[in-house]
Amino acid sequence: MNDSIINNIIRVGRVSSVDGNTARVAFLDRKDSDGNPHISAPLKILKRPLARQGGSPTADEGVWGDAPFQNDDDWTPEINQLVLCVFLANGESDGIVLGGI
């Protein structure tokens, strides 16, 4: 895989807005027609299951020990926070905010 494809799949940017479970991200290395940083379409924010103590994950039913995953980490990025994003190779609209860096 060449560097150009990787640079289009994995990107680092700054959060420009948050709306519920989506965020728009400004990519400083890409410019729009006016020379401003490119702003993404709304990107889904990755939900992370909370780890449980006692035991190790099992393959059946997504459980950790004897307790099933019941809650997700309710992390939401802040405006101007640096985030890592991953995109499908088909363009810019299908992407996910993985987390802050």
Z-matrix of the N, CA and C atoms (Angstrom, degrees):
N
C 1 1.447
C 2 1.527 1 107.83
N 3 1.329 2 116.98 1 130.44
C 4 1.459 3 118.03 2 -177.84
C 5 1.527 4 111.63 3 -83.29
N 6 1.331 5 115.76 4 165.23
C 7 1.465 6 121.65 5 -175.74
C 8 1.516 7 112.64 6 -61.28
N 9 1.321 8 117.84 7 -34.38
C 10 1.464 9 121.06 8 -179.19
C 11 1.525 10 111.24 9 -61.47
N 12 1.320 11 117.39 10 -42.40
C 13 1.463 12 120.83 11 179.41
C 14 1.523 13 110.06 12 -67.26
N 15 1.322 14 117.48 13 -43.71
C 16 1.463 15 120.98 14 179.63
C 17 1.526 16 110.38 15 -62.45
N 18 1.333 17 118.06 16 -41.06
C 19 1.465 18 121.63 17 179.48
C 20 1.522 19 112.14 18 -65.58
N 21 1.323 20 118.55 19 -22.30
C 22 1.457 21 121.47 20 176.53
C 23 1.525 22 112.31 21 -88.57
N 24 1.314 23 117.94 22 -16.14
C 25 1.462 24 121.50 23 -179.13
C 26 1.522 25 111.07 24 -94.69
N 27 1.320 26 118.00 25 -43.67
C 28 1.461 27 122.76 26 -179.03
C 29 1.518 28 108.34 27 -111.26
N 30 1.340 29 116.27 28 121.73
C 31 1.463 30 120.49 29 -177.25
C 32 1.521 31 110.93 30 -137.51
N 33 1.325 32 114.60 31 151.21
C 34 1.460 33 122.05 32 174.69
C 35 1.517 34 107.20 33 -115.21
N 36 1.334 35 116.01 34 134.59
C 37 1.459 36 120.26 35 179.28
C 38 1.513 37 110.74 36 -152.68
N 39 1.342 38 115.19 37 -177.67
C 40 1.469 39 121.72 38 179.08
C 41 1.521 40 108.88 39 -113.24
N 42 1.335 41 115.43 40 136.43
C 43 1.458 42 121.03 41 -179.10
C 44 1.530 43 109.16 42 -65.91
N 45 1.326 44 116.43 43 127.36
C 46 1.465 45 120.27 44 178.02
C 47 1.519 46 111.87 45 -102.61
N 48 1.350 47 118.03 46 -27.00
C 49 1.469 48 121.16 47 175.80
C 50 1.520 49 109.32 48 -160.40
N 51 1.335 50 114.88 49 156.03
C 52 1.467 51 122.06 50 178.22
C 53 1.520 52 107.20 51 -131.68
N 54 1.330 53 115.43 52 135.78
C 55 1.461 54 120.85 53 177.60
C 56 1.527 55 108.19 54 -140.91
N 57 1.323 56 116.29 55 98.71
C 58 1.462 57 120.36 56 -179.13
C 59 1.516 58 111.18 57 65.82
N 60 1.341 59 116.45 58 -118.98
C 61 1.465 60 120.60 59 -178.47
C 62 1.522 61 112.37 60 -100.79
N 63 1.334 62 116.89 61 22.22
C 64 1.466 63 120.90 62 175.25
C 65 1.526 64 110.19 63 -129.72
N 66 1.326 65 114.59 64 158.08
C 67 1.463 66 121.08 65 177.11
C 68 1.521 67 108.67 66 -141.25
N 69 1.318 68 116.07 67 150.14
C 70 1.461 69 121.91 68 171.46
C 71 1.516 70 106.51 69 -105.06
N 72 1.321 71 115.92 70 139.47
C 73 1.463 72 121.36 71 -172.93
C 74 1.519 73 109.97 72 -124.56
N 75 1.337 74 115.97 73 134.91
C 76 1.464 75 122.53 74 176.09
C 77 1.520 76 108.70 75 -92.47
N 78 1.329 77 115.77 76 127.99
C 79 1.460 78 121.32 77 178.50
C 80 1.527 79 107.82 78 -107.07
N 81 1.338 80 115.42 79 109.15
C 82 1.461 81 121.11 80 -173.30
C 83 1.517 82 112.71 81 -69.21
N 84 1.346 83 117.22 82 -20.89
C 85 1.466 84 119.73 83 -179.31
C 86 1.529 85 112.27 84 -85.15
N 87 1.326 86 117.17 85 -0.94
C 88 1.466 87 122.01 86 178.75
C 89 1.520 88 107.94 87 -126.32
N 90 1.309 89 116.99 88 136.62
C 91 1.466 90 121.27 89 -177.26
C 92 1.525 91 110.63 90 -117.89
N 93 1.353 92 115.78 91 148.47
C 94 1.452 93 119.82 92 174.08
C 95 1.534 94 108.65 93 -85.47
N 96 1.320 95 117.43 94 -173.59
C 97 1.471 96 120.70 95 -175.69
C 98 1.523 97 112.86 96 -65.97
N 99 1.346 98 118.00 97 -20.22
C 100 1.467 99 121.79 98 178.13
C 101 1.521 100 112.99 99 -92.95
N 102 1.332 101 117.13 100 1.15
C 103 1.455 102 121.19 101 -179.55
C 104 1.515 103 114.18 102 86.47
N 105 1.333 104 117.57 103 6.44
C 106 1.462 105 121.88 104 177.66
C 107 1.523 106 109.69 105 -86.98
N 108 1.347 107 117.07 106 157.38
C 109 1.472 108 118.56 107 177.49
C 110 1.526 109 111.05 108 -57.32
N 111 1.321 110 116.08 109 140.81
C 112 1.463 111 121.58 110 178.23
C 113 1.523 112 109.36 111 -68.40
N 114 1.335 113 117.37 112 131.36
C 115 1.462 114 122.91 113 177.17
C 116 1.524 115 108.08 114 -104.96
N 117 1.319 116 116.69 115 130.42
C 118 1.465 117 121.61 116 -178.79
C 119 1.525 118 111.19 117 -71.04
N 120 1.306 119 115.16 118 164.91
C 121 1.457 120 121.30 119 165.22
C 122 1.530 121 106.41 120 -69.14
N 123 1.332 122 119.21 121 168.53
C 124 1.466 123 119.47 122 177.04
C 125 1.534 124 111.01 123 -57.52
N 126 1.335 125 115.63 124 127.84
C 127 1.463 126 122.65 125 179.95
C 128 1.523 127 109.10 126 -110.04
N 129 1.312 128 117.13 127 137.71
C 130 1.464 129 120.42 128 176.71
C 131 1.521 130 109.47 129 -67.11
N 132 1.332 131 115.51 130 146.17
C 133 1.465 132 122.14 131 177.60
C 134 1.523 133 107.29 132 -98.28
N 135 1.318 134 116.50 133 127.59
C 136 1.457 135 122.02 134 -177.80
C 137 1.527 136 110.93 135 -61.65
N 138 1.317 137 116.87 136 130.21
C 139 1.465 138 122.57 137 172.97
C 140 1.514 139 107.91 138 -91.54
N 141 1.313 140 117.00 139 133.39
C 142 1.457 141 121.57 140 -177.59
C 143 1.520 142 109.37 141 -115.67
N 144 1.337 143 118.29 142 123.63
C 145 1.465 144 119.08 143 178.30
C 146 1.518 145 110.64 144 -67.95
N 147 1.306 146 115.00 145 144.05
C 148 1.455 147 120.14 146 177.26
C 149 1.523 148 109.33 147 -75.82
N 150 1.316 149 117.13 148 135.38
C 151 1.468 150 121.30 149 177.76
C 152 1.522 151 109.18 150 -76.13
N 153 1.301 152 115.65 151 147.59
C 154 1.461 153 121.79 152 178.14
C 155 1.525 154 108.83 153 -107.61
N 156 1.316 155 117.07 154 149.62
C 157 1.454 156 120.76 155 176.42
C 158 1.523 157 109.92 156 -83.63
N 159 1.313 158 115.61 157 155.12
C 160 1.458 159 120.50 158 174.16
C 161 1.516 160 112.79 159 82.90
N 162 1.288 161 116.46 160 97.83
C 163 1.457 162 119.79 161 177.65
C 164 1.508 163 111.20 162 105.04
N 165 1.292 164 113.40 163 -178.16
C 166 1.453 165 119.59 164 178.77
C 167 1.520 166 108.11 165 -129.92
N 168 1.321 167 117.66 166 161.45
C 169 1.456 168 119.26 167 -177.45
C 170 1.525 169 110.98 168 -62.50
N 171 1.313 170 115.78 169 145.04
C 172 1.452 171 120.98 170 175.02
C 173 1.509 172 109.24 171 -112.40
N 174 1.305 173 117.28 172 159.54
C 175 1.456 174 121.55 173 -176.65
C 176 1.522 175 112.51 174 -74.11
N 177 1.327 176 117.71 175 -26.79
C 178 1.455 177 119.38 176 -175.57
C 179 1.527 178 111.74 177 -92.77
N 180 1.292 179 115.74 178 132.44
C 181 1.459 180 125.79 179 172.96
C 182 1.523 181 114.85 180 62.63
N 183 1.304 182 118.99 181 19.39
C 184 1.455 183 121.44 182 174.84
C 185 1.513 184 114.02 183 53.92
N 186 1.301 185 117.03 184 50.35
C 187 1.460 186 119.73 185 -178.22
C 188 1.515 187 110.84 186 -109.62
N 189 1.307 188 115.68 187 157.72
C 190 1.457 189 122.89 188 175.73
C 191 1.513 190 105.71 189 -118.91
N 192 1.311 191 117.52 190 108.51
C 193 1.452 192 119.91 191 -172.33
C 194 1.524 193 108.59 192 64.41
N 195 1.325 194 116.48 193 -129.18
C 196 1.461 195 120.35 194 178.83
C 197 1.522 196 112.80 195 -99.42
N 198 1.324 197 117.94 196 -4.65
C 199 1.467 198 120.11 197 -176.30
C 200 1.527 199 110.20 198 -103.84
N 201 1.337 200 117.37 199 124.85
C 202 1.469 201 119.31 200 178.29
C 203 1.524 202 110.76 201 -72.07
N 204 1.332 203 115.66 202 159.19
C 205 1.457 204 120.10 203 173.75
C 206 1.521 205 107.38 204 -67.70
N 207 1.315 206 117.09 205 119.94
C 208 1.454 207 120.19 206 -178.47
C 209 1.519 208 111.94 207 -116.45
N 210 1.289 209 118.00 208 -24.18
C 211 1.463 210 121.02 209 -176.02
C 212 1.520 211 109.76 210 -128.59
N 213 1.300 212 114.54 211 149.17
C 214 1.458 213 120.71 212 173.11
C 215 1.517 214 108.69 213 -103.53
N 216 1.323 215 115.63 214 153.15
C 217 1.448 216 121.46 215 172.79
C 218 1.527 217 107.12 216 -66.50
N 219 1.298 218 117.14 217 124.45
C 220 1.464 219 121.44 218 -174.45
C 221 1.530 220 111.53 219 -91.06
N 222 1.326 221 117.43 220 40.46
C 223 1.456 222 121.72 221 -179.54
C 224 1.527 223 110.65 222 -71.28
N 225 1.309 224 115.44 223 132.05
C 226 1.460 225 122.01 224 174.02
C 227 1.523 226 106.78 225 -130.57
N 228 1.333 227 117.88 226 131.04
C 229 1.458 228 118.79 227 -179.27
C 230 1.526 229 111.62 228 -68.34
N 231 1.313 230 115.31 229 155.01
C 232 1.463 231 121.64 230 177.10
C 233 1.519 232 109.75 231 -95.41
N 234 1.315 233 116.51 232 155.32
C 235 1.465 234 121.65 233 176.44
C 236 1.532 235 108.37 234 -57.67
N 237 1.309 236 116.58 235 136.14
C 238 1.471 237 126.18 236 -178.81
C 239 1.521 238 113.93 237 74.61
N 240 1.334 239 118.65 238 0.66
C 241 1.463 240 120.50 239 177.18
C 242 1.522 241 109.67 240 -70.34
N 243 1.316 242 116.38 241 138.86
C 244 1.459 243 122.63 242 175.84
C 245 1.524 244 108.28 243 -76.34
N 246 1.343 245 116.69 244 127.71
C 247 1.461 246 120.88 245 -176.74
C 248 1.525 247 110.74 246 -132.40
N 249 1.326 248 113.94 247 155.91
C 250 1.462 249 122.30 248 174.90
C 251 1.527 250 107.87 249 -100.86
N 252 1.323 251 116.45 250 129.60
C 253 1.459 252 122.05 251 -178.82
C 254 1.521 253 109.22 252 -123.76
N 255 1.312 254 115.44 253 150.51
C 256 1.458 255 120.98 254 174.46
C 257 1.530 256 107.26 255 -127.88
N 258 1.329 257 115.27 256 139.15
C 259 1.462 258 122.12 257 -176.99
C 260 1.516 259 110.05 258 -122.69
N 261 1.326 260 115.79 259 150.28
C 262 1.459 261 119.82 260 169.47
C 263 1.512 262 107.68 261 -68.41
N 264 1.286 263 117.30 262 154.96
C 265 1.460 264 121.41 263 -176.39
C 266 1.522 265 112.73 264 -73.21
N 267 1.350 266 118.25 265 -0.94
C 268 1.458 267 120.60 266 -177.09
C 269 1.516 268 114.34 267 -87.74
N 270 1.311 269 119.37 268 1.91
C 271 1.454 270 120.49 269 179.09
C 272 1.510 271 111.65 270 145.10
N 273 1.335 272 116.27 271 -160.15
C 274 1.447 273 120.91 272 -172.75
C 275 1.518 274 114.29 273 -99.72
N 276 1.306 275 119.65 274 -12.80
C 277 1.457 276 119.73 275 -172.15
C 278 1.520 277 113.31 276 -81.63
N 279 1.312 278 119.66 277 -26.60
C 280 1.455 279 122.18 278 -176.83
C 281 1.517 280 109.55 279 -100.73
N 282 1.340 281 116.37 280 88.88
C 283 1.443 282 120.46 281 -178.58
C 284 1.510 283 111.78 282 -141.23
N 285 1.333 284 115.80 283 168.96
C 286 1.462 285 122.81 284 -177.49
C 287 1.527 286 108.46 285 -135.97
N 288 1.323 287 116.71 286 138.58
C 289 1.464 288 121.92 287 170.04
C 290 1.520 289 105.83 288 -84.57
N 291 1.339 290 116.69 289 115.43
C 292 1.466 291 121.14 290 -177.19
C 293 1.516 292 112.74 291 -81.64
N 294 1.319 293 117.32 292 -36.38
C 295 1.462 294 120.05 293 -178.76
C 296 1.506 295 111.37 294 165.29
N 297 1.312 296 114.56 295 171.28
C 298 1.452 297 120.70 296 178.51
C 299 1.516 298 111.45 297 -80.17
N 300 1.332 299 115.28 298 151.91
C 301 1.469 300 120.22 299 176.59
C 302 1.515 301 109.61 300 -132.37
